[in-house]
Amino acid sequence: MKILITGSDGMLGHDLIEVLKDNHELILTNSKSLDITDRNHVMDFIFENKPDIVINSAAYTNVDGCEENQETAFNVNGEGVRNLALGCRNIDCPLVHISTDYVFNGESTVPWVEDDEVGPISVYGKSKLKGEEAILEILDEFFIIRTAWLYGINGGNFPKTMLELAENHSEITVVYDEVGSPTYTLDLAKAISQLIETDYYGIYHITNSGSCSWCEFARYIFETAQKDVKVIPVTASEFARPAPRPHYSVLANKRWMDKGFKPLRNYKYAVKEYIELIK
Ligand SMILES: NC(=O)c1ccc[n+]([C@@H]2O[C@H](COP(=O)([O-])OP(=O)(O)OC[C@H]3O[C@@H](n4cnc5c(N)ncnc54)[C@H](OP(=O)(O)O)[C@@H]3O)[C@@H](O)[C@H]2O)c1
């Protein structure tokens, strides 16, 4: 297939390239070569290149930054996605779009399924929801993939931060009242590569299996990397950040499994492999 990837310099973009490059023709774009907020350029670019499918891994992902830069957040995560959807409709090609657990309010105690009511509590979540809504309004053939707590080779992320802190801290405080599913971008990219071979369009939750709090995640990272760091649990309210985060954002990968795909491996196996790779 001829696949157009936006935001290909990002963390997920990097692993999408790794996974797709051998079997597909890739058209790689980044924020300079294809700014998704530039509607005319997006429309022209898609029309001229005529991809078989577009994968949007571009986003404004700075969750706290979104609170301050609301306009940018809605422009990139909302209007940018609308532009891609319009471009895809123009040439009748499907769009794969990556969304987030932050479209939910976090007030559940059981894993969220795809049809659960959304209710984002941060600007980032609201802007990502706008992107989803634009796709639902414009396209019939799409994959909206909500994922969570990403980490990968090519970007800043929680495991990397923890390992950096371990270099000069013997104890650190980490939030314990936010629970989610850490997800390796390589595993997510592999799942996306399977999904795009099908016409099972719709909204999906795709994460590694299992769940933990940030605190448990940190402890597992230190244990795996054999770092002697004491993790002190704190509440999210004690650890003040500009954007509120959902307390419980575990995503049930229901539709993924209903379609016959295997659950992604437990996050612990993925984290172990990742730490081996970066240490
Ligand atoms: N990271 C997470 O924990 C997480 C969790 C759930 C869902 N997601 C979603 O997963 C997707 C991939 O996330 P990621 O962590 O791989 O993100 P990332 O590393 O921040 O990559 C996003 C890429 O988008 C590019 N970009 C920003 N504005 C753009 C624009 N106007 N036009 C074109 N490209 C633009 C960025 O380029 P510049 O650096 O040049 O701006 C960057 O290379 C995103 O949709 C994100 O919302 C992420």
The ligand as an SDF file (V2000), in Angstrom:
LIG
                    3D

 48 52  0  0  0  0  0  0  0  0999 V2000
    2.3760   10.2680   24.2040 N   0  0  0  0  0  0  0  0  0  0  0  0
    1.3510    9.6920   24.8350 C   0  0  0  0  0  0  0  0  0  0  0  0
    1.4570    9.2790   25.9980 O   0  0  0  0  0  0  0  0  0  0  0  0
    0.0360    9.5250   24.1280 C   0  0  0  0  0  0  0  0  0  0  0  0
   -1.0200    8.9140   24.8010 C   0  0  0  0  0  0  0  0  0  0  0  0
   -2.2330    8.7320   24.1200 C   0  0  0  0  0  0  0  0  0  0  0  0
   -2.3660    9.1450   22.8110 C   0  0  0  0  0  0  0  0  0  0  0  0
   -1.3220    9.7500   22.1890 N   0  0  0  0  0  0  0  0  0  0  0  0
   -1.5010   10.1710   20.8040 C   0  0  0  0  0  0  0  0  0  0  0  0
   -0.6460    9.3840   20.0110 O   0  0  0  0  0  0  0  0  0  0  0  0
   -0.2070   10.1130   18.8720 C   0  0  0  0  0  0  0  0  0  0  0  0
    1.2980   10.0430   18.7620 C   0  0  0  0  0  0  0  0  0  0  0  0
    1.8650   10.5750   19.9340 O   0  0  0  0  0  0  0  0  0  0  0  0
    3.4360   10.7290   20.1240 P   0  0  0  0  0  0  0  0  0  0  0  0
    3.6840   10.5750   21.5740 O   0  0  0  0  0  0  0  0  0  0  0  0
    4.1490    9.9000   19.1240 O   0  0  0  0  0  0  0  0  0  0  0  0
    3.6040   12.2700   19.7780 O   0  0  0  0  0  0  0  0  0  0  0  0
    4.9130   13.1240   19.4990 P   0  0  0  0  0  0  0  0  0  0  0  0
    6.1480   12.3160   19.7470 O   0  0  0  0  0  0  0  0  0  0  0  0
    4.7450   14.4100   20.2070 O   0  0  0  0  0  0  0  0  0  0  0  0
    4.8250   13.3640   17.9380 O   0  0  0  0  0  0  0  0  0  0  0  0
    3.8830   14.2000   17.3860 C   0  0  0  0  0  0  0  0  0  0  0  0
    4.4630   14.7470   16.1140 C   0  0  0  0  0  0  0  0  0  0  0  0
    3.4900   15.6160   15.5590 O   0  0  0  0  0  0  0  0  0  0  0  0
    4.1800   16.6980   14.9820 C   0  0  0  0  0  0  0  0  0  0  0  0
    3.3230   17.8610   14.8260 N   0  0  0  0  0  0  0  0  0  0  0  0
    2.9400   18.7600   15.7650 C   0  0  0  0  0  0  0  0  0  0  0  0
    2.1810   19.7190   15.2110 N   0  0  0  0  0  0  0  0  0  0  0  0
    2.0820   19.4110   13.8850 C   0  0  0  0  0  0  0  0  0  0  0  0
    1.4460   20.0160   12.7880 C   0  0  0  0  0  0  0  0  0  0  0  0
    0.7470   21.1480   12.9290 N   0  0  0  0  0  0  0  0  0  0  0  0
    1.5590   19.4310   11.5760 N   0  0  0  0  0  0  0  0  0  0  0  0
    2.2590   18.3000   11.4140 C   0  0  0  0  0  0  0  0  0  0  0  0
    2.9000   17.6750   12.4210 N   0  0  0  0  0  0  0  0  0  0  0  0
    2.8090   18.2290   13.6450 C   0  0  0  0  0  0  0  0  0  0  0  0
    5.3260   16.9710   15.9360 C   0  0  0  0  0  0  0  0  0  0  0  0
    6.3370   17.6770   15.2560 O   0  0  0  0  0  0  0  0  0  0  0  0
    7.1860   18.8500   15.9800 P   0  0  0  0  0  0  0  0  0  0  0  0
    7.9190   18.1590   17.0810 O   0  0  0  0  0  0  0  0  0  0  0  0
    8.0390   19.3640   14.8810 O   0  0  0  0  0  0  0  0  0  0  0  0
    6.1610   19.8300   16.4820 O   0  0  0  0  0  0  0  0  0  0  0  0
    5.7550   15.5620   16.3200 C   0  0  0  0  0  0  0  0  0  0  0  0
    6.7670   15.0810   15.4870 O   0  0  0  0  0  0  0  0  0  0  0  0
   -0.7720   11.5230   19.0640 C   0  0  0  0  0  0  0  0  0  0  0  0
   -1.9580   11.6240   18.3380 O   0  0  0  0  0  0  0  0  0  0  0  0
   -1.0850   11.5930   20.5390 C   0  0  0  0  0  0  0  0  0  0  0  0
   -2.1340   12.4970   20.8080 O   0  0  0  0  0  0  0  0  0  0  0  0
   -0.1300    9.9460   22.8140 C   0  0  0  0  0  0  0  0  0  0  0  0
  1  2  1  0
  2  3  2  0
  2  4  1  0
  4  5  1  0
  4 48  2  0
  5  6  2  0
  6  7  1  0
  7  8  2  0
  8  9  1  0
  8 48  1  0
  9 10  1  0
  9 46  1  0
 10 11  1  0
 11 12  1  0
 11 44  1  0
 12 13  1  0
 13 14  1  0
 14 15  2  0
 14 16  1  0
 14 17  1  0
 17 18  1  0
 18 19  2  0
 18 20  1  0
 18 21  1  0
 21 22  1  0
 22 23  1  0
 23 24  1  0
 23 42  1  0
 24 25  1  0
 25 26  1  0
 25 36  1  0
 26 27  1  0
 26 35  1  0
 27 28  2  0
 28 29  1  0
 29 30  1  0
 29 35  2  0
 30 31  1  0
 30 32  2  0
 32 33  1  0
 33 34  2  0
 34 35  1  0
 36 37  1  0
 36 42  1  0
 37 38  1  0
 38 39  2  0
 38 40  1  0
 38 41  1  0
 42 43  1  0
 44 45  1  0
 44 46  1  0
 46 47  1  0
M  CHG  2   8   1  16  -1
M  END
$$$$
